[in-house]
């Protein structure tokens, strides 16, 4: 009998009447555990608990808030291996490499760094006329919805800034990967005051109820563009602030004449991190037509040294796609590319069996207008697109609704800087990709997002400005 995981509401473990199986994407016959299906009553209970806790937490001291974030960092550190094992089982990513242990390290790092951030008062004017002070005050109850690709790290990105700024949190993890978040919040709640962090689990309809609830004062959502637009529309009805980190179709441009072997490792992991299931991963690569063969050869040769397998195998470096819907989408996009003249120079076919494994795949012979290029594939597939004119490549890289990340690669740093200045994205990298850090604000433009996370700017998004204007 698989283990049942419960919700955490008001500091208490809360069971549900209904549970659903969560299966291992590396072996879909294996049930990892059972996740509770919250009812509207559970959601009401969680928001009520968060509102009650906010009544006192909003007046907490800086030391208390810093301490709460440090507790989260310590709990994650102390229980990293248990959480990593569970994360690998339900998400599929390997324990090693840029996998579950890496993700737990990121959780601790982000929580610890955020604990040390602050938003001090600013004196805007102090003279014979008046004294004006600007304060940053908490918003209230934060409603958080997290995705299935980096479930724990993104949960930390939502929870910890909320606590640090005096808010309380109700979090709903993806129905594909709820178990590790349920377990992590359960652990955190043993150390934190009751009601600061609450977790409910269920389907997409529960997320819609959370974001539309009048008891939610701030929404943080990481997920698809389509759902993000719905969240923003819902928030507009009550004029609730939102932070949205949405999809990306990140372009990379290799400068003409660049030796691709020099950058093969960066290009590979920039695109294949988490088997490509990362919003900010490299999703389309533009190379000069004269460099196509050398680029594909360098990437293919590098990929042959990266083991794909069950994430619980200590030797695996890449795992399966997380769920059937995503697996089917990747298959569909690759088949469509092949139907439209594309060639898979390696990979290009599912591995077969009761799992969602799809091999590393590089596709040539495609260009703008093919779905694999125009849409976000979110899998271990990279289209390599040729160009003859660099400025045309820049225009094509920018010519989409996406604007999360972009990158330019080459030895001429003056030229990489010129291209970087022209690429339209929230973050533009030179000779690297998908290199995020807790001190660097991160967010998208266009349809890839609204607002930023990380650093002081990300922390401020969990507050409103309050002005104290006193006569002299």
C-alpha atoms as one frame of an Amber mdcrd trajectory, in Angstrom:
protein
   0.000   0.000   0.000   1.509   3.337  -1.066   1.897   6.138   1.439  -0.782
   8.783   1.764   0.441  12.370   2.059  -1.696  14.974   3.797  -2.211  18.691
   3.503  -0.839  21.147   6.072  -3.353  23.757   7.189  -2.943  25.997  10.208
   0.009  23.954  11.379  -2.002  20.716  11.381  -1.937  17.659   9.143  -5.258
  17.510   7.297  -6.529  14.414   5.509  -8.923  14.313   2.568 -11.823  12.072
   1.638 -10.273  11.349  -1.726  -6.682  10.573  -2.753  -5.151   9.993  -6.182
  -2.114   7.966  -7.191   1.063   9.770  -8.220   3.158   7.600 -10.539   6.826
   7.453 -11.402   7.360   8.757 -14.966  10.351   6.412 -15.330   8.077   3.453
 -14.602   4.392   4.276 -14.796   3.475   0.997 -13.105   5.034   2.296  -9.882
   2.823   4.342  -7.538   5.059   6.754  -5.632   2.364   7.853  -3.179  -1.146
   9.187  -2.883  -2.017  12.873  -2.924  -5.042  14.358  -1.152  -7.681  16.064
  -3.256  -8.718  19.232  -1.487 -12.339  20.334  -1.464 -13.476  23.971  -1.532
 -13.917  23.625   2.225 -10.240  22.717   2.613  -9.272  25.783   0.600 -11.466
  27.976   2.791  -9.823  26.456   5.843  -6.333  27.114   4.492  -7.033  30.734
   3.547  -8.730  31.342   6.887  -5.695  29.928   8.715  -3.368  32.122   6.667
  -5.461  35.224   7.336  -5.508  34.515  11.059  -1.735  34.050  11.124  -1.234
  37.237   9.103  -2.933  39.227  11.855   0.124  38.808  14.050   2.842  38.017
  11.503   2.359  41.356   9.758   3.647  42.989  12.956   6.570  40.579  13.373
  10.079  41.915  13.827  12.835  41.800  11.243  14.604  39.227  13.400  11.510
  37.014  13.445  11.162  37.169   9.673  14.835  36.502   9.055  14.655  33.632
  11.527  11.672  32.065   9.755  13.529  32.078   6.434  16.615  30.609   8.075
  14.455  27.877   9.574  13.171  27.005   6.099  16.739  26.855   4.793  17.802
  24.617   7.669  14.815  22.268   7.371  15.479  21.826   3.658  19.171  21.210
   4.311  18.552  18.717   7.101  16.033  16.736   5.030  17.583  17.196   1.593
  18.177  13.537   0.828  14.678  12.378   1.746  13.138  15.183  -0.298  15.487
  14.557  -3.231  14.576  10.866  -3.337  10.869  11.667  -3.285  11.279  14.402
  -5.885  13.086  12.044  -8.249  10.397   9.407  -7.871   7.500  11.717  -8.689
   9.146  14.162 -11.097  11.580  11.820 -12.864  14.697  13.997 -12.786  17.930
  12.260 -11.788  19.318  12.465  -8.301  22.643  13.713  -9.635  23.803  16.257
 -12.180  21.348  19.143 -12.499  18.712  17.010 -10.814  17.040  16.560  -7.458
  20.051  17.037  -5.180  20.934  20.132  -7.202  17.357  21.384  -6.761  17.439
  20.865  -2.986  20.731  22.721  -2.824  19.054  25.550  -4.705  16.171  25.539
  -2.229  18.531  26.001   0.709  20.610  28.591  -1.138  17.635  30.718  -2.162
  16.053  30.555   1.285  19.302  31.491   2.997  20.085  34.357   0.645  16.551
  35.767   0.794  16.726  35.736   4.588  19.539  38.267   4.347  17.691  40.702
   2.083  15.920  43.742   3.480  13.745  46.638   2.375  14.592  49.379   4.870
  12.661  52.582   5.348  13.648  55.498   3.131  13.533  59.095   4.286  12.270
  60.994   1.243  12.225  64.404   2.892  13.202  65.733   6.295  13.267  69.503
   6.650  11.476  72.431   8.259   8.378  71.687   6.206   7.810  67.972   6.775
   9.254  64.532   7.287   8.294  61.910   4.709   9.137  58.238   5.168   8.608
  55.437   2.660   7.940  51.995   4.110   7.439  48.597   2.520   4.533  46.760
   4.156   3.186  43.224   3.589   0.233  42.629   1.297  -1.517  39.844   3.221
  -2.116  36.272   2.104  -0.066  35.117  -0.880  -1.681  32.568  -3.178   1.015
  30.454  -4.839   0.621  28.030  -7.730   3.695  26.033  -8.696   4.530  23.829
 -11.725   5.778  20.274 -12.071   9.247  20.884 -13.533  11.052  22.384 -10.487
   8.364  21.908  -7.838  10.417  22.410  -4.683  12.729  25.188  -5.812   9.855
  27.222  -7.225   7.871  26.620  -4.042  10.759  28.140  -2.102  10.871  31.057
  -4.549   7.230  31.767  -3.670   7.180  30.970   0.039  10.346  32.546   1.394
   9.952  36.097   0.015   6.418  36.020   1.384   7.592  35.150   4.878  10.510
  37.577   4.716   8.167  40.498   4.021   5.554  39.628   6.654   3.005  37.808
   4.510   1.517  34.366   4.941   1.160  31.779   2.175  -1.279  29.258   0.730
   0.455  27.117  -1.878  -1.017  24.689  -4.392   1.493  22.426  -6.160   0.974
  20.903  -9.579  -1.263  17.809  -9.522   1.542  15.989 -11.370   4.132  16.527
  -8.583   2.380  17.327  -5.298   4.063  14.889  -2.939   7.439  16.536  -2.392
   5.817  19.913  -1.734   3.325  18.384   0.701   6.173  16.710   2.543   8.421
  19.787   2.569   5.686  22.049   3.944   4.855  19.411   6.559   8.481  19.526
   7.702   8.581  23.328   7.702   5.396  23.529   9.739   6.985  21.601  12.578
   9.331  24.552  13.087   7.301  27.638  12.104   4.328  29.337  13.785   1.011
  27.796  12.739  -0.623  29.159   9.613   2.352  30.936   8.074   2.607  28.345
   5.296  -0.353  26.197   4.243  -0.514  23.678   1.407  -3.524  22.213  -0.391
  -3.407  19.874  -3.374  -5.774  19.089  -6.192  -6.498  19.699  -9.842  -6.491
  22.815 -11.964  -9.948  23.776 -10.747  -8.536  24.202  -7.231  -5.982  26.657
  -8.577  -8.753  28.680 -10.216 -10.622  28.846  -6.912  -7.455  29.930  -5.119
  -6.634  32.779  -7.491 -10.219  34.092  -7.504 -10.719  33.923  -3.732 -11.392
  37.241  -2.026  -9.110  36.237   0.842  -6.015  36.248  -1.407  -4.045  39.515
  -1.534  -1.226  38.568  -3.915  -0.874  35.867  -6.579   2.384  34.255  -7.633
   2.074  31.868 -10.554   4.648  29.902 -12.498   3.313  27.998 -15.495   1.982
  28.277 -19.021   1.159  31.465 -20.875  -2.439  30.367 -21.433  -3.065  29.791
 -17.726  -1.103  32.904 -16.782  -3.439  35.035 -18.878  -6.418  33.539 -17.031
  -4.764  34.213 -13.671  -4.078  37.828 -14.631  -7.657  38.316 -15.837  -8.989
  36.881 -12.586  -6.701  39.078 -10.502  -7.869  42.133 -12.425 -11.409  41.616
 -11.155 -10.236  42.426  -7.623  -7.166  44.512  -8.558  -4.842  42.005  -6.867
  -1.114  42.240  -7.680   0.411  39.335  -9.573   3.835  37.963 -10.365   3.763
  35.703 -13.420   6.688  33.627 -14.682   5.372  32.030 -17.838   6.605  30.094
 -20.822   9.718  30.755 -22.834  10.944  29.837 -26.302  14.464  31.036 -25.676
  16.639  31.692 -28.723  20.394  31.310 -28.880  22.577  32.717 -31.643  25.991
  31.283 -32.483  28.097  33.973 -34.153  29.439  33.173 -37.623  32.730  31.305
 -37.631  32.529  30.316 -33.969  34.032  26.951 -33.013  30.943  25.130 -31.642
  33.031  22.479 -29.871  34.245  25.197 -27.487  30.675  25.883 -26.391  29.132
  22.420 -26.806  28.808  21.782 -23.067  27.135  25.121 -22.398  24.807  24.749
 -25.369  23.914  21.212 -24.393  23.063  21.827 -20.749  21.548  25.210 -21.558
  18.993  23.372 -23.671  18.771  19.961 -21.992  18.687  20.953 -18.308  15.911
  18.927 -16.648  15.436  17.149 -19.998  14.483  20.495 -21.514  11.631  20.942
 -19.040  12.693  24.409 -17.930  11.011  27.675 -18.914  14.350  29.427 -19.279
  16.116  26.676 -21.232  17.569  27.244 -24.699  14.790  26.173 -27.070  16.004
  27.162 -30.569  19.538  27.662 -31.818  20.424  29.874 -34.787  23.760  29.059
 -36.503  25.352  30.361 -39.690  24.731  28.034 -42.616  28.478  27.418 -42.978
  28.662  26.236 -39.349  25.707  23.845 -39.334  27.598  20.578 -39.798  30.254
  21.410 -37.216  27.604  22.513 -34.700  25.456  19.418 -35.027  28.512  17.182
 -34.856  29.788  18.880 -31.687  26.413  18.616 -29.956  25.810  15.020 -31.025
  29.248  13.933 -29.844  28.797  15.644 -26.486  25.333  14.139 -25.986  26.663
  10.599 -26.390  28.399  10.939 -23.021  25.247  11.892 -21.089  23.406   8.851
 -19.654  19.602   8.849 -19.866  17.765   6.622 -17.413  15.739   6.151 -14.251
  16.497   9.105 -12.011  17.080   6.819  -9.025  20.082   5.320 -10.815  23.096
   7.244  -9.490  24.636   7.188 -12.987  21.748   8.899 -14.782  22.221  12.495
 -15.897  18.901  12.956 -17.708  15.504  11.508 -16.848  12.122  11.060 -18.532
   9.545  13.641 -19.409   7.312  14.120 -16.425   3.861  13.236 -17.686   2.006
  11.743 -20.636   0.586  15.056 -21.817   4.059  16.535 -22.137   5.463  13.346
 -23.647   2.738  13.306 -26.304   3.379  16.970 -27.086   7.090  16.408 -27.673
   6.371  13.411 -29.914   3.821  15.472 -31.853   6.178  18.413 -32.390   9.058
  16.231 -33.575   6.818  14.290 -35.960   5.423  17.551 -37.315   8.967  18.832
 -37.868   9.891  15.676 -39.766   6.755  15.993 -41.868   7.866  19.520 -42.745
  11.352  18.637 -43.953  13.185  18.338 -40.641  15.787  15.695 -39.901  16.542
  14.300 -36.458  20.328  13.934 -36.562  20.131  12.007 -33.292  17.116  10.727
 -31.361  13.716  11.571 -32.773  11.791   8.514 -31.581  10.382   7.484 -28.160
  12.340   4.749 -26.417   9.226   2.667 -25.749   7.953   0.907 -22.647   5.820
   1.966 -19.699   7.560   5.269 -19.189   7.936   8.757 -20.627  11.541   8.583
 -21.795  12.416  10.588 -24.886  16.016  10.763 -26.079  18.108  13.845 -26.670
  17.130  15.032 -30.140  18.662  17.634 -32.449  16.599  18.606 -35.483  17.932
  20.348 -38.587  16.222  21.427 -41.797  13.518  23.476 -40.042  12.933  27.184
 -39.724  10.382  29.735 -38.586   6.848  28.631 -39.369   7.427  25.055 -38.188
   5.782  24.337 -34.847   8.980  23.005 -33.254  10.544  26.421 -33.851   7.534
  28.634 -33.185   6.217  26.877 -30.062   7.762  25.962 -26.725   8.581  22.247
 -26.871   9.550  21.812 -23.172  11.485  18.641 -23.818  14.939  17.315 -24.810
  14.612  18.502 -28.403  16.558  21.382 -29.931  15.908  22.715 -33.441  19.073
  24.045 -35.087  18.144  26.772 -37.547  20.470  28.251 -40.161  20.917  31.880
 -41.130  23.015  33.797 -43.646  22.749  37.300 -42.183  23.319  37.919 -38.480
  20.924  40.848 -38.229  18.240  38.678 -39.826  18.901  35.999 -37.184  18.431
  38.616 -34.458  15.132  39.714 -35.978  13.932  36.097 -36.188  15.027  35.427
 -32.621  12.962  38.413 -31.470   9.961  37.737 -33.692   7.808  35.787 -31.241
   5.412  36.367 -28.346   8.087  35.028 -25.985  10.658  37.057 -24.079  12.050
  35.152 -21.106  15.728  34.497 -21.865  18.032  34.653 -24.878  21.723  34.053
 -25.468  24.548  34.807 -27.888  27.692  32.707 -28.240  31.094  33.610 -29.706
  34.682  34.653 -29.028  34.313  38.268 -30.159  33.032  39.890 -26.977  32.415
  43.206 -28.669  30.126  41.440 -31.131  28.383  39.308 -28.486  27.683  42.519
 -26.565  26.260  44.148 -29.705  23.937  41.233 -30.324  22.952  40.966 -26.639
  21.887  44.603 -26.677  19.475  43.866 -29.517  17.915  40.656 -28.189  14.498
  41.143 -26.598  14.263  39.181 -23.347  14.147  39.629 -19.592  17.626  38.091
 -19.360  20.223  37.927 -22.130  23.299  35.742 -21.652  26.656  35.847 -23.360
  28.325  32.424 -23.771  26.008  30.786 -21.265  22.312  30.092 -20.778  19.903
  29.373 -17.884  22.271  30.745 -15.240  19.946  32.108 -12.567  20.931  33.214
  -9.056  19.058  34.509  -5.989  20.712  37.936  -6.165  19.789  38.594  -9.819
  16.231  39.697 -10.675  14.551  37.259 -13.050  11.438  37.703 -15.168  10.125
  37.868 -18.687   8.750  40.403 -21.116   5.990  40.090 -23.721   3.917  36.972
 -22.935   6.692  35.340 -20.909   5.839  37.075 -17.691   4.887  40.034 -15.573
   7.083  41.296 -12.758  10.325  39.829 -11.442  11.512  37.400  -8.803  14.787
  37.282  -6.804  16.881  40.035  -5.282  15.521  43.179  -3.687  13.270  43.853
  -6.690  11.681  40.423  -6.336  11.259  40.884  -2.594   9.574  44.251  -3.081
   6.916  42.561  -5.225   5.493  41.048  -2.031   4.909  44.490  -0.510   3.116
  47.761  -1.087   4.553  51.195  -0.514   3.287  53.080   2.513   4.132  56.741
   2.956   4.223  58.431   6.360   3.967  62.179   5.734   4.306  64.175   8.944
   4.233  67.913   9.430   7.368  69.425  10.921
